[in-house]
Amino acid sequence: MEHDSCGVAFVADMRGRPSHEMVEMGLASLCHLEHRGAKGADPETGDGAGVLVQVPDRFLRATFNLELPPLGSYATGIAFLPADERHADEACRQFEALAPEEGISVLGWREVPVDADLPGASAREVMPRFRQVVVAADAGQTGLELDRLAFVLRKRAEHEISGIYFASLSARTVVYKGMLTAPQLPKFFVDLSDPLFESGLVLAHARFSTNTFPSWPLAHPYRYVAHNGEFNTVQGNRNWMRTREAMLRSKLVHGDLSRIFPIVTPGGSDSMSFDEVLELLHLSGRSLPHAVLMMIPEAWENKQDISPERRAFYQFHACMMEPWDGPAAVAFTDGVLIGAQLDRNGFRPLRYWVTDDDIVIMASEVGVLDVPASKVVLRGRIQPGRMFLVDTAAGRIVDDDEIKDGLAAEHPYGDWLAAARIDLEDLPVRRALTP
C-alpha cells in the first residue's frame, strides 16, 4: 500500500540557515519518494514532481542581468508560458502592461534553463516555455505586503492573459515543478544544481494523480502546500467558496475583489483548490497555521477534554468555513514557518526526525534520508487532527497545544458566539397556517 499515494517530505534548518546542502537534502528526499510518484505508459513521463524553496537571493543576483532590490523587496516566480516563442513574448508583454494597474513594476525576465530532452514524449508534447520574472512594488511594499500585491496581479494575469500560469509569485518562496518523475526534477531544472542556489527549507512532492489527469501546472508543491491524499468533500467546498465570493471583504487586499474571482480555478485538482483558498485566508490577515486549522480542524464536536476557549475557536470558524475532509496529509510553508497537518481521519502517515544539529526531516515514511541513529534526538509521527510546526525565525518546534491554545486566546470567540449565534432549537415554533 506504500505505492498508491503521493509522497510528501520537507527538510528544514531549525535555525533558518540557508545553504545549498539543504537543497541537496530536499532533492535527495524527493528522489527517495520516487516509488510514490506515478508514471504513464511512457515510463519517462511522470505524474509530477517539484520543490518549494526560499527565494535564493545569492543565486538570483548572480543570474539576473540587473540590480536587484534587497531580499524581501522583490517578488519572483516561474511562469509557464506557451511553447511558441512569439506567443510567449506576447503573454509577457501583456503581463508587463497589467502590472502597473496593481502598483507593481516588472524589473526583468530570464529564460529558465532546462533539459528539454529529459521528460518523456507525452510530457514534452505539452511542455510549456519557462521564464522567471522579478517584480517590485511601486510604493515600496515588502514581504507579506508585497505578496498581497503579487497575489492580485497573478490571479488577474491567469484570468485575463491566455496561456500563462505562475507556479508561484512571491517575495518569500519560489516553486520548481513539472510533469516529471522525482529523479528527473534536479536534472531538468539546471538551477537546482548551482552551488549558489540556497535555501533554509525545502518542501518536496512526488505526485500520484488520482482525481485529475497529469499536467505541468497540477504538479505539487503549489504556492503554500504539498498534499498527500484526497479531499473527498471538495465539490461542496468549491461550491461554498464560490457562493461566499459575493461576501468577501478585506482591508488588506485593496480594490474591488471581483477582479480576482473565481478564487478557485475551474478544472483544477482538489489540492490546487485547497491551496487557493488557504492562500486567500492567509493573505487576508491570518497566520498560516490559523488558516490551515480553519480548513482542517481537529475532531472537536464530541471531544470531551477540549478547553472552552478552543471549542469556541472551532465553533466560530465553523460558521465561516466547512472542513475540507480527507484522507489528507498537508505539508505547508510560508518560507519561515514550515509544518504539516493531518486531517481528523488520520489515514495518511507522516513521520518526523530532529537531529542534533537542528535539522528537521518530515516525510510520508521512514528512510527518505540516511541519518545515523546517533544524530537523532527526537522522532515521532503526526497524529490525527494534530499539527507539527517548525518556526525557523524562533529556532524551535512549536507544540500542537501551544499553537491551538494561542490561536484560541487571540480573540474572545466565546463572547462573539454568545452575542451573535442563533441556535435553531432556540427559535420559536412556527405554526402552520390553516386555510
C-alpha positions as CSV (number, residue, x, y, z in Angstrom):
1,M,0.0,0.0,0.0
2,E,3.0,2.3,0.1
3,H,2.9,2.7,-3.7
4,D,-0.6,4.0,-4.2
5,S,-0.5,7.6,-3.0
6,C,1.6,10.7,-3.3
7,G,4.9,11.2,-1.4
8,V,5.5,14.4,0.5
9,A,8.5,15.5,2.5
10,F,10.3,18.5,3.9
11,V,13.7,19.3,5.4
12,A,14.3,22.5,7.3
13,D,17.2,24.0,9.3
14,M,15.5,25.0,12.5
15,R,17.8,28.0,12.8
16,G,16.9,29.2,9.3
17,R,20.4,29.0,7.8
18,P,20.2,28.9,4.0
19,S,22.6,26.5,2.3
20,H,22.9,24.5,-0.9
21,E,23.4,21.4,1.2
22,M,19.8,21.9,2.4
23,V,18.6,22.0,-1.2
24,E,20.5,18.8,-1.9
25,M,18.9,17.1,1.1
26,G,15.5,18.1,-0.1
27,L,16.1,16.8,-3.6
28,A,17.5,13.5,-2.1
29,S,14.4,13.1,0.0
30,L,12.3,13.6,-3.2
31,C,14.2,11.0,-5.1
32,H,13.8,8.5,-2.3
33,L,10.0,9.0,-2.7
34,E,10.1,8.0,-6.4
35,H,8.1,4.9,-5.7
36,R,5.2,7.1,-4.6
37,G,5.0,9.1,-7.8
38,A,3.1,7.6,-10.7
39,K,4.2,7.3,-14.3
40,G,2.4,7.0,-17.6
41,A,2.6,4.2,-20.2
42,D,5.7,6.1,-21.2
43,P,7.9,5.4,-18.1
44,E,9.8,8.7,-18.7
45,T,6.6,10.7,-18.2
46,G,5.8,11.3,-14.6
47,D,2.6,12.5,-12.9
48,G,4.5,15.3,-11.4
49,A,7.4,16.3,-9.0
50,G,8.5,19.5,-7.5
51,V,10.1,21.5,-4.7
52,L,9.3,24.8,-2.9
53,V,12.3,26.7,-1.5
54,Q,13.0,30.1,0.0
55,V,13.9,32.8,-2.6
56,P,17.6,32.0,-3.4
57,D,18.8,35.6,-3.2
58,R,22.5,35.0,-3.9
59,F,21.7,32.8,-6.9
60,L,19.3,35.4,-8.4
61,R,21.8,38.2,-8.0
62,A,24.4,36.2,-9.9
63,T,21.9,35.1,-12.6
64,F,19.7,38.1,-13.4
65,N,21.4,40.8,-15.5
66,L,20.1,43.7,-13.3
67,E,20.5,45.3,-9.9
68,L,18.0,43.6,-7.6
69,P,16.5,45.4,-4.5
70,P,17.2,43.9,-1.1
71,L,15.8,40.5,-0.3
72,G,12.1,40.8,0.6
73,S,11.7,43.9,-1.6
74,Y,11.2,42.0,-4.8
75,A,9.0,39.1,-5.7
76,T,9.9,36.3,-8.2
77,G,8.3,33.3,-9.8
78,I,8.5,31.0,-12.7
79,A,5.9,31.5,-15.4
80,F,4.6,28.6,-17.6
81,L,4.2,30.1,-21.0
82,P,3.1,29.0,-24.5
83,A,5.8,26.9,-26.1
84,D,5.8,29.1,-29.2
85,E,8.2,31.9,-28.6
86,R,6.0,34.6,-30.3
87,H,3.0,33.7,-28.2
88,A,5.2,33.6,-25.0
89,D,6.6,37.1,-25.8
90,E,3.0,38.4,-26.2
91,A,2.0,36.9,-22.9
92,C,4.9,38.6,-21.2
93,R,4.1,41.9,-22.8
94,Q,0.5,41.7,-21.6
95,F,1.8,40.9,-18.1
96,E,4.0,43.9,-18.1
97,A,1.1,46.1,-19.2
98,L,-1.1,44.7,-16.4
99,A,1.4,45.0,-13.6
100,P,1.2,48.9,-13.2
101,E,-2.6,48.6,-12.6
102,E,-1.7,46.7,-9.4
103,G,1.1,49.0,-8.3
104,I,3.9,46.7,-9.5
105,S,6.8,47.2,-11.9
106,V,8.4,44.3,-13.8
107,L,12.1,44.5,-13.3
108,G,13.1,41.8,-15.7
109,W,12.8,38.3,-17.1
110,R,15.1,35.4,-17.8
111,E,14.8,32.1,-19.6
112,V,14.9,29.3,-17.1
113,P,17.4,26.7,-18.3
114,V,16.0,23.2,-18.7
115,D,17.0,19.9,-20.2
116,A,14.1,19.7,-22.7
117,D,15.1,16.2,-23.9
118,L,14.8,14.7,-20.5
119,P,11.0,14.2,-20.0
120,G,9.1,11.5,-21.8
121,A,7.3,12.1,-25.1
122,S,3.9,12.7,-23.5
123,A,5.3,15.4,-21.2
124,R,7.4,17.1,-23.9
125,E,4.3,17.3,-26.2
126,V,2.6,19.6,-23.7
127,M,5.7,21.2,-22.1
128,P,5.4,25.0,-21.7
129,R,8.2,27.5,-22.0
130,F,9.7,28.6,-18.6
131,R,10.6,32.2,-17.8
132,Q,11.3,33.7,-14.4
133,V,10.2,37.2,-13.6
134,V,11.2,39.7,-10.9
135,V,8.8,42.4,-9.8
136,A,8.8,45.1,-7.2
137,A,6.1,47.3,-5.6
138,D,5.9,50.9,-6.9
139,A,5.2,52.2,-3.3
140,G,8.0,50.1,-1.7
141,Q,5.9,47.4,0.0
142,T,8.0,44.4,1.1
143,G,7.5,40.9,2.4
144,L,3.9,39.9,3.1
145,E,2.5,43.2,1.8
146,L,4.3,42.7,-1.5
147,D,3.0,39.2,-1.6
148,R,-0.6,40.5,-1.4
149,L,0.0,42.8,-4.4
150,A,1.7,39.9,-6.3
151,F,-1.3,37.7,-5.5
152,V,-3.8,40.0,-7.1
153,L,-1.5,40.5,-10.1
154,R,-1.0,36.8,-10.6
155,K,-4.7,36.0,-10.3
156,R,-5.6,38.7,-12.8
157,A,-2.9,37.5,-15.2
158,E,-4.1,33.9,-15.1
159,H,-7.7,35.1,-15.7
160,E,-7.0,37.7,-18.4
161,I,-3.9,36.5,-20.3
162,S,-4.1,33.4,-22.5
163,G,-1.6,30.7,-21.8
164,I,0.1,32.0,-18.7
165,Y,0.4,30.2,-15.3
166,F,2.7,31.1,-12.4
167,A,4.0,28.2,-10.3
168,S,4.5,30.9,-7.7
169,L,5.0,34.7,-7.4
170,S,6.2,35.7,-4.0
171,A,8.8,37.7,-2.1
172,R,9.3,34.7,0.2
173,T,9.3,31.4,-1.7
174,V,9.7,30.0,-5.2
175,V,8.5,26.8,-6.8
176,Y,10.1,24.5,-9.3
177,K,7.8,21.8,-10.5
178,G,6.6,19.9,-13.6
179,M,5.2,16.8,-15.3
180,L,8.3,14.9,-14.3
181,T,9.4,11.9,-12.2
182,A,11.2,12.6,-9.0
183,P,14.8,11.8,-10.2
184,Q,14.2,14.0,-13.3
185,L,13.4,17.2,-11.4
186,P,17.0,18.2,-10.4
187,K,18.3,17.3,-13.8
188,F,15.6,19.1,-15.7
189,F,15.8,22.4,-13.8
190,V,19.5,23.2,-14.0
191,D,19.2,26.0,-11.4
192,L,18.8,23.4,-8.6
193,S,22.3,22.2,-9.1
194,D,24.0,25.6,-8.8
195,P,26.1,25.9,-5.6
196,L,24.7,29.4,-5.1
197,F,21.2,28.1,-5.1
198,E,20.5,28.1,-1.3
199,S,17.5,27.7,1.0
200,G,16.9,27.1,4.7
201,L,14.0,24.8,3.9
202,V,12.7,22.6,1.1
203,L,9.2,21.2,0.6
204,A,9.1,18.3,-1.8
205,H,6.4,16.2,-3.5
206,A,6.1,13.2,-5.8
207,R,2.6,13.0,-7.4
208,F,0.3,10.0,-7.8
209,S,-2.6,11.5,-9.7
210,T,-6.0,10.1,-8.6
211,N,-8.7,12.6,-9.5
212,T,-7.2,14.6,-12.4
213,F,-5.0,13.8,-15.4
214,P,-1.4,14.8,-15.0
215,S,-0.3,18.2,-16.4
216,W,2.6,20.6,-15.8
217,P,0.6,23.1,-13.6
218,L,-1.0,20.4,-11.5
219,A,2.3,19.1,-10.1
220,H,3.0,19.9,-6.5
221,P,4.0,21.9,-4.4
222,Y,1.6,24.7,-5.0
223,R,2.2,28.2,-3.6
224,Y,1.9,27.1,0.0
225,V,1.2,23.3,0.2
226,A,2.1,19.8,-0.9
227,H,-0.7,17.3,-0.3
228,N,-0.9,13.5,0.1
229,G,-4.4,12.1,-0.2
230,E,-7.8,13.4,-1.5
231,F,-10.3,15.9,-0.3
232,N,-13.5,13.9,-0.6
233,T,-15.6,16.9,0.3
234,V,-14.1,19.1,-2.5
235,Q,-17.2,19.6,-4.6
236,G,-19.1,21.0,-1.6
237,N,-16.0,23.0,-0.6
238,R,-15.7,24.6,-4.0
239,N,-19.5,25.3,-4.2
240,W,-19.5,27.1,-0.9
241,M,-16.4,29.1,-1.8
242,R,-18.0,30.2,-5.0
243,T,-21.1,31.2,-3.0
244,R,-19.0,33.2,-0.5
245,E,-17.3,35.3,-3.1
246,A,-20.1,37.9,-3.1
247,M,-19.5,38.4,0.7
248,L,-15.7,38.6,0.6
249,R,-14.2,41.8,2.1
250,S,-10.6,42.7,3.1
251,K,-8.8,45.8,4.2
252,L,-5.5,44.2,3.3
253,V,-6.3,43.3,-0.3
254,H,-7.0,46.6,-1.9
255,G,-9.7,47.4,-4.5
256,D,-12.7,45.5,-5.9
257,L,-12.1,41.9,-5.1
258,S,-14.2,40.7,-8.0
259,R,-11.2,41.2,-10.3
260,I,-9.6,38.1,-8.7
261,F,-12.7,35.9,-9.0
262,P,-13.0,33.0,-9.2
263,I,-10.8,32.3,-6.3
264,V,-10.9,28.5,-7.0
265,T,-9.7,27.8,-10.6
266,P,-12.3,25.8,-12.6
267,G,-10.9,22.4,-13.7
268,G,-8.1,22.4,-11.0
269,S,-7.3,19.5,-8.7
270,D,-8.6,19.2,-5.2
271,S,-5.1,20.2,-3.9
272,M,-5.0,23.2,-6.2
273,S,-8.4,24.4,-4.8
274,F,-7.3,23.8,-1.2
275,D,-4.1,25.9,-1.8
276,E,-6.0,28.7,-3.5
277,V,-8.4,29.0,-0.5
278,L,-5.6,28.7,2.0
279,E,-3.7,31.5,0.2
280,L,-6.7,33.8,0.4
281,L,-7.2,33.2,4.1
282,H,-3.5,33.7,4.9
283,L,-3.1,36.9,2.8
284,S,-6.2,38.4,4.2
285,G,-4.6,38.6,7.6
286,R,-4.4,35.2,9.3
287,S,-1.3,33.3,10.2
288,L,-0.7,30.2,8.1
289,P,-1.4,27.8,11.0
290,H,-4.6,29.7,11.7
291,A,-5.7,29.3,8.1
292,V,-4.8,25.6,8.0
293,L,-6.9,25.0,11.2
294,M,-9.9,26.8,9.7
295,M,-9.8,24.3,6.8
296,I,-8.6,21.2,8.5
297,P,-9.9,21.3,12.1
298,E,-9.4,18.5,14.6
299,A,-12.5,16.4,15.6
300,W,-13.7,18.8,18.2
301,E,-17.5,18.4,18.3
302,N,-17.8,15.4,20.5
303,K,-14.4,15.7,22.2
304,Q,-14.7,15.8,26.0
305,D,-11.2,17.0,27.0
306,I,-11.1,20.2,25.0
307,S,-11.0,23.6,26.6
308,P,-13.9,26.0,26.3
309,E,-11.7,28.5,24.5
310,R,-10.5,26.1,21.9
311,R,-14.1,24.8,21.4
312,A,-15.2,28.4,20.8
313,F,-12.4,28.9,18.3
314,Y,-13.6,25.9,16.2
315,Q,-17.3,26.8,16.6
316,F,-16.7,30.4,15.5
317,H,-14.8,29.3,12.4
318,A,-17.3,26.6,11.6
319,C,-19.7,29.4,10.8
320,M,-17.2,30.7,8.1
321,M,-15.6,27.5,6.7
322,E,-16.7,23.9,6.5
323,P,-14.0,21.2,6.9
324,W,-12.0,20.0,3.9
325,D,-12.1,16.3,4.8
326,G,-9.6,13.8,3.5
327,P,-7.9,11.4,3.9
328,A,-5.4,14.3,3.8
329,A,-1.8,15.0,4.9
330,V,-0.9,18.6,4.1
331,A,2.6,20.0,4.4
332,F,2.7,23.8,4.3
333,T,5.1,26.7,4.4
334,D,5.3,30.5,4.0
335,G,9.1,30.5,3.8
336,V,9.6,31.0,7.6
337,L,7.1,28.6,9.2
338,I,7.0,25.1,7.8
339,G,4.8,22.3,9.1
340,A,2.2,19.7,8.4
341,Q,-1.3,18.9,9.5
342,L,-3.1,15.5,9.4
343,D,-6.8,15.6,9.0
344,R,-9.1,14.2,11.7
345,N,-9.5,10.9,9.9
346,G,-5.7,10.3,10.1
347,F,-5.4,7.9,7.2
348,R,-2.2,9.3,5.7
349,P,1.1,8.7,7.5
350,L,3.6,11.5,8.4
351,R,6.8,10.9,10.4
352,Y,9.4,13.3,11.6
353,W,13.0,13.3,12.9
354,V,15.1,16.0,14.5
355,T,18.9,15.8,14.5
356,D,21.4,17.1,17.0
357,D,22.4,19.8,14.5
358,D,18.9,21.2,14.4
359,I,17.8,19.7,11.1
360,V,14.1,18.7,10.9
361,I,13.0,16.0,8.5
362,M,9.3,15.1,7.9
363,A,8.1,12.6,5.3
364,S,5.4,10.2,4.3
365,E,7.6,7.3,5.5
366,V,10.8,6.5,7.3
367,G,14.1,6.4,5.3
368,V,13.9,9.4,2.9
369,L,17.4,10.5,4.2
370,D,20.2,8.4,5.6
371,V,20.6,9.8,9.1
372,P,22.7,8.0,11.6
373,A,20.6,7.0,14.6
374,S,23.2,8.6,16.9
375,K,22.3,12.0,15.5
376,V,18.6,11.7,16.0
377,V,17.4,13.5,19.2
378,L,13.7,13.4,18.5
379,R,11.4,11.2,16.4
380,G,7.6,10.7,16.1
381,R,4.6,10.6,14.0
382,I,1.8,13.2,13.4
383,Q,-1.5,12.0,14.9
384,P,-5.0,12.7,13.5
385,G,-6.0,16.3,13.8
386,R,-2.6,17.3,15.1
387,M,-0.2,19.9,13.7
388,F,3.6,19.8,13.5
389,L,5.2,23.2,13.1
390,V,8.8,24.5,12.8
391,D,9.4,28.2,13.3
392,T,12.7,28.9,11.7
393,A,12.7,32.5,12.9
394,A,12.3,31.5,16.5
395,G,14.6,28.4,16.0
396,R,12.2,25.9,17.6
397,I,9.4,23.4,17.1
398,V,6.0,24.7,18.3
399,D,3.9,22.2,20.1
400,D,0.4,21.5,18.8
401,D,-1.3,22.6,22.1
402,E,0.7,25.8,22.1
403,I,-0.4,26.6,18.5
404,K,-4.1,25.9,19.1
405,D,-4.4,27.4,22.6
406,G,-2.5,30.5,21.4
407,L,-4.9,31.0,18.5
408,A,-7.9,30.4,20.7
409,A,-6.8,33.1,23.1
410,E,-6.2,35.7,20.5
411,H,-9.8,36.8,20.4
412,P,-12.9,36.4,22.7
413,Y,-14.5,33.8,20.4
414,G,-16.8,32.6,23.1
415,D,-18.2,36.1,23.7
416,W,-18.7,36.7,20.0
417,L,-20.6,33.4,19.7
418,A,-22.8,34.3,22.7
419,A,-23.6,37.7,21.3
420,A,-24.3,36.7,17.7
421,R,-25.0,33.0,17.2
422,I,-28.6,31.7,17.0
423,D,-29.2,28.0,17.6
424,L,-32.1,26.5,15.6
425,E,-33.5,24.7,18.6
426,D,-33.9,28.1,20.3
427,L,-36.1,29.6,17.6
428,P,-39.9,29.7,18.4
429,V,-42.0,27.0,16.9
430,R,-43.7,28.2,13.8
431,R,-47.3,27.2,13.5
432,A,-48.6,26.2,10.1
433,L,-51.3,28.5,8.7
434,T,-54.7,26.9,8.3
435,P,-56.9,27.8,5.3
